[in-house]
Amino acid sequence: MDKKLMAISTSMLVLKLLEKQEMYGYQLIKELELRSEKVFQLKEGTLYPILHGLEQQNAIESFEQIAETGRIRKYYKITDEGRKLLKEKTVEWNSYQNAVNKVLGGALYE
């Protein structure tokens, strides 16, 4: 998968996962990998800048919590602003996807 294509949608996907539940970084990586059937295999060095960017946009908030193992983990949760951003990005994505499908579908029949 082209990295440029993946970069466009990754923040939207992270917001979607956080809409369902609060997660820590590694958990986000594994959940994206699982749900995408390994199309999205992010490295920490890719995910954490996305998370920091979303925090700067007030789309997510982070907090620390002690895990079952006794380790302190940094969790992320979506904010009301993040829900609004997710809705906007989803509308944009659907519009983009529909346009691409129309062009590709048209090309297949010519």
Contacts in CASP RR format, 6 or more apart in sequence:
PFRMAT RR
TARGET T0000
AUTHOR 0000-0000-0000
METHOD contacts of the structure
MODEL  1
MDKKLMAISTSMLVLKLLEKQEMYGYQLIKELELRSEKVFQLKEGTLYPI
LHGLEQQNAIESFEQIAETGRIRKYYKITDEGRKLLKEKTVEWNSYQNAV
NKVLGGALYE
1 39 0 8 1.000
6 40 0 8 1.000
9 93 0 8 1.000
10 40 0 8 1.000
10 42 0 8 1.000
10 46 0 8 1.000
10 50 0 8 1.000
11 50 0 8 1.000
11 53 0 8 1.000
11 54 0 8 1.000
11 89 0 8 1.000
12 86 0 8 1.000
12 89 0 8 1.000
12 90 0 8 1.000
12 93 0 8 1.000
13 32 0 8 1.000
13 36 0 8 1.000
13 40 0 8 1.000
14 28 0 8 1.000
14 32 0 8 1.000
14 47 0 8 1.000
14 50 0 8 1.000
14 51 0 8 1.000
14 54 0 8 1.000
14 60 0 8 1.000
15 54 0 8 1.000
15 59 0 8 1.000
15 60 0 8 1.000
15 78 0 8 1.000
15 82 0 8 1.000
15 83 0 8 1.000
15 85 0 8 1.000
15 86 0 8 1.000
15 89 0 8 1.000
16 86 0 8 1.000
16 90 0 8 1.000
17 23 0 8 1.000
17 28 0 8 1.000
17 31 0 8 1.000
17 32 0 8 1.000
17 35 0 8 1.000
18 28 0 8 1.000
18 60 0 8 1.000
18 76 0 8 1.000
18 77 0 8 1.000
18 78 0 8 1.000
19 78 0 8 1.000
19 83 0 8 1.000
19 86 0 8 1.000
22 75 0 8 1.000
22 76 0 8 1.000
22 77 0 8 1.000
23 31 0 8 1.000
23 75 0 8 1.000
23 76 0 8 1.000
24 67 0 8 1.000
24 73 0 8 1.000
24 74 0 8 1.000
24 75 0 8 1.000
24 76 0 8 1.000
25 44 0 8 1.000
25 47 0 8 1.000
25 48 0 8 1.000
25 51 0 8 1.000
25 74 0 8 1.000
25 76 0 8 1.000
26 44 0 8 1.000
28 42 0 8 1.000
28 47 0 8 1.000
28 51 0 8 1.000
28 76 0 8 1.000
29 42 0 8 1.000
29 43 0 8 1.000
29 44 0 8 1.000
29 47 0 8 1.000
32 40 0 8 1.000
32 42 0 8 1.000
33 40 0 8 1.000
33 41 0 8 1.000
33 42 0 8 1.000
51 60 0 8 1.000
51 62 0 8 1.000
51 76 0 8 1.000
54 60 0 8 1.000
54 76 0 8 1.000
54 82 0 8 1.000
55 61 0 8 1.000
55 62 0 8 1.000
55 76 0 8 1.000
57 81 0 8 1.000
57 82 0 8 1.000
57 85 0 8 1.000
58 79 0 8 1.000
58 81 0 8 1.000
58 82 0 8 1.000
59 78 0 8 1.000
59 79 0 8 1.000
59 81 0 8 1.000
59 82 0 8 1.000
59 85 0 8 1.000
59 86 0 8 1.000
60 76 0 8 1.000
60 77 0 8 1.000
60 78 0 8 1.000
60 79 0 8 1.000
60 82 0 8 1.000
61 76 0 8 1.000
61 77 0 8 1.000
61 79 0 8 1.000
62 74 0 8 1.000
62 75 0 8 1.000
62 76 0 8 1.000
62 77 0 8 1.000
63 74 0 8 1.000
63 75 0 8 1.000
63 77 0 8 1.000
64 72 0 8 1.000
64 73 0 8 1.000
64 74 0 8 1.000
64 75 0 8 1.000
65 72 0 8 1.000
65 73 0 8 1.000
65 75 0 8 1.000
66 72 0 8 1.000
66 73 0 8 1.000
67 73 0 8 1.000
78 86 0 8 1.000
END
